[in-house]
Amino acid sequence: MGQVVIAAYRPKPGQEKLLLEVVKTHVPILRQQKLATSRPVQVLRASDGTLLEIFEWVSEEAVEKAHHDPVVQKLWERFSKVSEIGTLATLPGAQEPFSHFEPVDL
């Protein structure tokens, strides 16, 4: 059974464009490694600039495999250079009953 995840990437100062480029490649690389499903990816932007990426892992085991896959590790290093991983709870508006985010077309 797949596992849907919402990742929150807060861009480091001046790194917004580079973060978008990394996000564009993220799930396609996970798919090449047979770790993510073909479910369409959603990318949203919070009012503080944090990007939310919603995608589906093929399984819980895929998440563990990703932590040992050198291709994925290299990709995640790129994420760490341009962003900080955040949580949904810290996003502006996340405490509202209907949180609003801007859609991002990659």
C-alpha positions in Angstrom: 0.0 0.0 0.0 1.3 3.4 -0.9 2.1 6.1 1.7 1.1 9.7 0.8 3.4 12.3 2.4 3.4 16.1 2.6 6.9 17.5 2.7 7.6 21.1 3.7 10.7 22.9 2.3 11.4 26.4 3.6 13.8 28.0 1.1 17.0 29.5 2.5 17.4 33.2 1.7 17.9 33.8 -2.0 17.4 30.1 -2.8 13.8 30.0 -3.9 14.5 29.4 -7.6 17.0 26.7 -6.9 14.6 25.0 -4.5 12.0 24.9 -7.2 14.5 23.3 -9.6 15.3 20.6 -7.0 11.6 20.0 -6.3 11.0 19.5 -10.0 13.5 16.7 -10.1 12.6 15.1 -6.8 9.7 12.7 -7.6 10.9 11.9 -11.1 14.1 10.6 -9.5 12.2 8.7 -6.8 10.2 7.1 -9.6 13.3 6.2 -11.5 14.5 4.4 -8.4 11.0 2.7 -8.1 10.3 4.4 -4.8 7.4 6.8 -5.7 4.1 6.0 -7.4 2.7 7.6 -10.5 0.1 9.5 -8.5 0.2 13.2 -9.6 2.4 15.4 -7.5 1.0 18.6 -5.9 3.2 21.5 -5.1 1.9 24.4 -3.0 3.4 27.5 -1.6 2.6 28.9 1.9 2.4 32.6 2.6 6.0 32.4 4.1 7.4 30.9 0.9 7.5 27.3 2.2 6.9 24.8 -0.6 4.7 21.8 0.2 5.2 18.7 -2.0 2.5 16.0 -1.8 3.5 12.7 -3.3 3.1 9.0 -2.7 5.8 6.5 -1.8 5.2 3.0 -3.2 5.4 1.6 0.4 6.7 2.1 3.8 9.7 0.0 2.8 10.5 2.4 0.0 11.1 5.2 2.5 13.7 3.0 4.2 15.3 2.1 0.9 15.5 5.8 0.0 17.6 6.5 3.1 20.2 4.0 1.7 20.0 4.9 -2.0 23.0 6.9 -3.2 21.1 8.6 -5.9 18.4 9.8 -3.5 21.0 10.8 -0.9 22.7 13.0 -3.5 19.3 14.6 -4.3 18.5 15.1 -0.6 21.9 16.9 -0.2 20.8 19.3 -2.8 17.6 20.0 -0.8 19.7 20.7 2.3 21.8 23.3 0.5 18.7 25.3 -0.6 16.1 24.7 2.1 15.3 23.7 5.6 12.8 20.9 6.2 9.8 22.3 8.1 6.6 20.9 9.6 3.0 21.5 8.7 2.3 22.7 12.2 4.6 25.7 11.8 3.1 27.0 8.6 1.2 30.3 8.6 -2.5 29.5 8.4 -2.0 25.8 9.3 -4.1 26.2 12.4 -7.1 27.4 10.4 -9.9 24.9 9.6 -9.4 25.5 5.9 -5.8 26.3 5.2 -5.1 28.1 2.0 -2.0 27.7 -0.1 -1.0 28.9 -3.6 -0.7 26.2 -6.3 2.7 26.0 -7.9 3.1 24.8 -11.5 6.4 23.1 -12.1 
